[in-house]
Amino acid sequence: MTSPLMNLKVLLPFQVFTAKSDVSRIVVETREGSFGLLPHRLDCVAALAPGILTYETESEGEVFIAVDGGVLVKTGVDVLVSVRRALGGEMLSRLRAAVDEEYLTLDERERSVRSVMAKLETGLLRRLAAFQHE
């Protein structure tokens, strides 16, 4: 009796990036490190960091996808990965460079924007509080 293999679906905000069946293993990156899935693993949820998603099928072998931050949900044999952006390719070094240049740089910009917005909100709240006490 053969073990059931997994079905992988990588979702982007407005389309399905890829849908594969007969996936024997999946490896993703989280903030805590690499996270691997095999078909008999218990159901789980994981927050993904920008990095490389790797999956393996018998017909294609090992396949790499650069993904932005997102969420992975495994229920039974179905694995759904929802990410903001994804980029496929055969050269692992190019995908790693794309993650470093595009996805991680964007995270730095987002942090900078959030910091500026927090300062603006704090300043506005202080002025409102001062105005209310006058």
N, C-alpha and C positions, 0 to 999 in steps of 0.2 A: 504494500500500500504506500503510495507516494504522499508526501506531505503537501498540503495546499500552499500555493505561492501567493504572494501579495499583489494587489492592484494598486498602482500609484497614479495619483492625479495631482499635477502641479497647476494651481489656479492663480491667475493674475486678476487684478481688479475688474477687467472687462473681457476676459477670454480665458480659455483653457490653454495653458502653455504646452502641456504634454499629458497624455493618458497612456499608461503602459500596464499590461497584465503580465502574469508569470514572472514577477520580480522576486528574486531570491534573497536579496539583502538591500538595505538602504542605510546610508551613513550621512548625517547632517551635523552642522556645527551650531552649538548653543553658546551662551555666554560662559557656561561652566566647562565647556570642552566638547569633544566629539561625542555623538550619540548614535548608536547603531540599532537597527531593527532587523529582526529575523521573523519569519512567518508565525512562529508560535509565541512570540512575545505577548505579554498581556497588553490590553488596551491602554493607551496613554496619550498625553498631550505634552508638547514641548514648545517653548518659545525659541525661535530661531534667530541667530545672529547672522549678519551678512557673511557669506562664506560659500563653500562648495558643497553641493548636494551630490552624493554619489549613489547610483543604483546599479544593480547587476541583473541582467537577464541571460538566459542561455543563448538566445539568438544574437543579441547585440554585444554581449560581454559587459565590461564596465563602462558606464556612461557618466559624464560629469556635467553639472549645471551650476553656474554661478547664480546665487539667489541673494536678494536683499532680505532684510529682516522680515519675519513672518511667524506663522504658527503651523505646527504639524499635529495632526490628529490621527491616531490609529484606532480603528474599531474593527475587530475581527480581522479579515484579510484585506480590508480597505484602508489605504493610507492617503489622506488628503493633506496637501501642503499648500497653504495660502500665503503668497508673498507679494510685495509691491512690484518687484521687477525680477526678471530672470533672463539669463543669457546662456545659450547652449554653445557647445564647441568641442572640438576634439583635442585641442592643445591645452592641457591642464595649466601650464605656465601662463598662457594668455588669459585664461579664466581667472586665475589668482590675481594677475595684474589688474584685470577689470574690477574685481572686488575691491582691491586696495585703492585704485584710482577713483572709481565712481561711487561705490556704495559707502565706503568708510569716509570719504571726503564729504559726502552728503550728510552723514551723521554729524560730522564736525560742524557743518553749516547749520544744521537743525539745532544743535546745542547752543550755538552762538545766537541764533534768532530767539530761542526760548529764553536765554539769559537776558537779552535786551528787552523782550516782552515782560519778563518778570520785574525788571527794574522800572519799566514804564508803569506797570500796574501798581507797584509799591509806591512810586511817587504820586500817582493819582490818588491812591487811598489816603496817603498822608495829607495831601492838600484838601481832600474832602473832609477828613477828620478835623483839620485845622479850621476850615471854613465853618464847620458845624459848631465848633467851640466859640467862635467869635460872636 
